[in-house]
């Protein structure tokens, strides 16, 4: 039986992945650059993002810095106005809290995270939240999840990571932690060969935690 769960955030607990992409797409369109979705997904799996395509199109770093701030404003606009709920998440966390301790390990900026959770119940189930800035090296490096283990005082063997991206999966695997990948339409085409479990929703995690499924 697992004693601890480290959750990724975007795409796992809230449906924000596509809105982050759309914010970047909109910011690049403002300067005449088209963001290719398939390349974006490949780049994200390597720990890169929107701005690789901007650089490839010849956009200078000063303009990228300006449009990065624009992207952030667009994204925060979406976070405040769009439906980003994932059905069943709160019920699943309530059930899981009877069996395990839980935390969030995310590459999200703290300011974005706080906007998302102004009126949601998710964080009340968590012992702590690690956001970008709480560790030095981002996923797919193992440091974010190794930092989570240290905060819990947990071993990899008694911990489960829940992810929706190959970048996050690779971070968990590099940290030596079993990873359950939850289905997300936006990242479904990525390579999840290293996952210990594949699940359709967080409601299936109870069986994983209690070793009721292979």
C-alpha positions in Angstrom: 0.0 0.0 0.0 1.2 3.5 -0.9 1.3 6.0 2.0 1.8 9.2 0.0 0.6 10.7 -3.3 2.4 13.5 -5.1 0.0 15.1 -7.7 0.9 17.0 -10.7 -1.5 19.9 -11.0 -2.3 21.1 -14.5 -4.3 18.5 -16.4 -4.5 16.3 -13.4 -6.5 18.3 -10.8 -7.7 21.2 -13.0 -8.2 21.3 -16.8 -5.7 24.1 -17.7 -3.3 22.5 -20.2 -5.2 23.6 -23.3 -5.7 27.1 -22.0 -2.0 27.6 -21.4 -1.4 26.5 -25.0 -4.1 28.9 -26.3 -2.6 31.8 -24.3 0.8 31.1 -25.9 -0.8 30.7 -29.3 -2.5 34.0 -28.9 0.6 35.8 -27.7 2.6 34.6 -30.7 -0.2 35.4 -33.2 0.1 39.0 -31.9 3.5 39.2 -33.5 2.7 37.1 -36.6 4.0 33.7 -35.5 1.9 30.6 -35.7 2.3 28.1 -32.8 2.2 24.5 -34.1 0.4 22.3 -31.6 2.1 19.1 -32.4 5.6 20.6 -32.1 4.5 22.4 -28.9 3.5 19.1 -27.4 6.9 17.5 -28.4 8.8 20.5 -27.0 6.8 20.4 -23.8 7.7 16.8 -23.3 11.3 17.8 -23.3 10.8 20.6 -20.8 10.7 23.3 -23.5 7.7 25.4 -24.5 6.1 28.1 -26.6 9.2 30.2 -27.1 11.3 27.5 -29.0 9.1 28.1 -32.0 9.4 31.8 -31.6 13.2 31.6 -31.7 13.0 29.3 -34.7 11.0 31.9 -36.5 13.7 34.5 -35.8 12.0 36.4 -32.9 14.5 38.2 -30.7 14.8 37.7 -27.0 13.5 41.2 -26.1 10.3 40.5 -28.0 10.0 37.0 -26.5 10.3 38.5 -23.0 7.6 41.0 -23.8 5.2 38.4 -25.3 5.9 36.0 -22.4 4.3 38.7 -20.1 1.5 39.0 -22.6 1.0 35.2 -22.6 0.8 35.3 -18.8 -1.9 37.9 -18.9 -3.9 36.0 -21.4 -3.6 32.8 -19.4 -4.7 34.4 -16.2 -7.7 35.8 -18.0 -8.6 32.3 -19.0 -8.1 31.0 -15.5 -10.6 33.6 -14.2 -13.2 33.2 -16.9 -13.1 29.6 -18.3 -14.4 26.3 -16.9 -11.3 24.4 -15.7 -13.0 21.9 -13.4 -12.4 18.2 -13.8 -15.4 16.2 -12.7 -15.0 14.0 -9.7 -11.6 15.4 -8.5 -12.8 16.7 -5.1 -14.8 13.5 -4.4 -11.7 11.4 -5.3 -9.4 13.5 -3.1 -11.9 13.2 -0.2 -11.9 9.4 -0.5 -8.1 9.2 -0.9 -7.5 11.4 2.2 -8.8 8.5 4.3 -5.9 6.3 3.2 -2.9 8.5 2.2 -1.2 11.9 2.7 -1.2 14.0 -0.4 0.7 17.0 -1.9 1.0 18.9 -5.2 4.2 19.2 -7.2 3.7 21.6 -10.1 5.6 23.6 -12.6 2.9 26.3 -12.4 3.9 29.7 -11.2 2.6 30.4 -7.7 0.6 33.5 -8.9 -1.3 31.3 -11.4 -1.8 28.6 -8.8 -3.3 31.0 -6.3 -5.7 32.4 -9.0 -6.9 28.9 -9.7 -7.5 28.0 -6.1 -9.1 31.2 -4.9 -12.5 29.5 -4.7 -11.7 25.8 -4.9 -11.5 23.0 -2.3 -8.6 21.0 -3.7 -5.8 22.4 -1.5 -7.5 21.5 1.7 -6.6 17.9 1.1 -2.9 18.7 0.6 -0.1 18.7 3.1 1.8 21.2 1.0 2.2 22.6 -2.5 5.5 22.9 -4.4 5.3 25.4 -7.3 7.8 26.7 -9.7 10.4 28.6 -7.6 10.3 26.0 -4.8 13.0 24.0 -6.5 15.7 24.9 -9.0 15.3 22.4 -11.9 11.9 21.8 -13.5 10.4 18.5 -14.8 11.6 16.3 -16.5 14.5 16.6 -14.0 13.8 14.6 -10.9 14.4 17.5 -8.5 10.7 18.5 -8.1 9.6 15.0 -7.0 12.7 14.4 -4.9 11.9 17.7 -3.1 8.4 16.4 -2.5 9.8 13.2 -1.0 12.0 15.1 1.4 9.1 17.3 2.5 7.1 14.2 3.4 10.1 12.3 4.8 9.0 9.5 2.5 10.7 6.8 0.4 10.1 6.4 -3.3 8.7 2.9 -2.6 5.8 4.2 -0.4 5.0 7.1 -2.7 2.9 7.4 -5.9 3.1 10.2 -8.4 0.1 11.1 -10.6 0.8 12.8 -13.9 -0.7 13.5 -17.3 2.4 14.3 -19.3 5.5 12.5 -20.4 7.6 15.3 -19.0 6.1 14.7 -15.6 6.3 10.9 -16.0 10.0 11.1 -16.8 10.6 13.3 -13.7 8.9 10.7 -11.5 10.7 7.8 -13.1 14.0 9.6 -12.7 13.2 10.1 -9.0 12.5 6.3 -8.7 8.8 6.8 -7.9 6.0 4.8 -9.4 3.8 6.9 -11.6 0.1 6.7 -12.5 -0.8 8.5 -15.7 -4.3 9.9 -15.8 -6.0 10.4 -19.2 -6.0 13.9 -20.6 -7.1 14.5 -24.1 -4.5 17.3 -24.6 -1.5 15.1 -23.8 -2.9 11.7 -24.8 -0.5 11.3 -27.8 2.6 11.5 -25.6 4.8 8.5 -24.7 3.8 6.9 -21.4 5.7 3.6 -21.7 7.3 4.1 -18.3 4.1 4.5 -16.4 3.3 1.9 -13.7 -0.4 2.5 -14.1 -2.8 4.1 -16.7 -6.1 5.4 -15.3 -9.1 7.1 -16.8 -9.9 9.3 -13.7 -8.7 10.0 -10.2 -11.5 7.8 -8.8 -9.4 4.8 -9.9 -6.5 5.8 -7.7 -8.0 4.1 -4.6 -7.5 0.7 -6.1 -4.0 1.6 -7.2 -3.1 2.8 -3.7 -4.5 -0.2 -2.0 -2.9 -2.6 -4.6 -6.2 -3.8 -5.9 -5.1 -3.7 -9.5 -2.0 -4.7 -11.5 
